[in-house]
């Protein structure tokens, strides 16, 4: 049995690239969540659609828990910057956890509280918890982008040592 988590931590290329290598993660897909209108990159990049660049992560909960996945999510981006990661600015780059069950919501709330209490960040976590309304797969050229373009832009890196 597998589970799915949908996370947004800025540009989806870097989030996907770091998570794809984590044991227990079976598949990643980049796409757009929770906006209005046509979910294409040309529309989303304007910042006027409300969509977030996100990654749908299929994982084996016997190998990695949702809680552990969220712990890693907070290590691969800065969850204290509203609508920004690195040079990427706009609501499409917001930090968000898109939940599809009450259990995911409860775990996400707990993870944010723990992150805020950890002392790892100089400012409060601004990661939003949003009900997952829809996930639309991004264009083919965005899938596995940093595998196809190893020198491509990313503002993501492991903080605090990464997956353990």
Secondary structure, DSSP 8 states (H G I E B T S, - for coil): --EEEEEEESSHHHHHHHHTTSTTEEEEEEEEES-SS---HHHHTTT-S--EEEEEEEE-TTTS-HHHHHHHHTTSS-TTSTTEETTEESGGG-EEEEESSHHHHHHHHHHHHHHHHTT--SS----EEEE---EEE--GGGTTHHHH-TT-------STT---
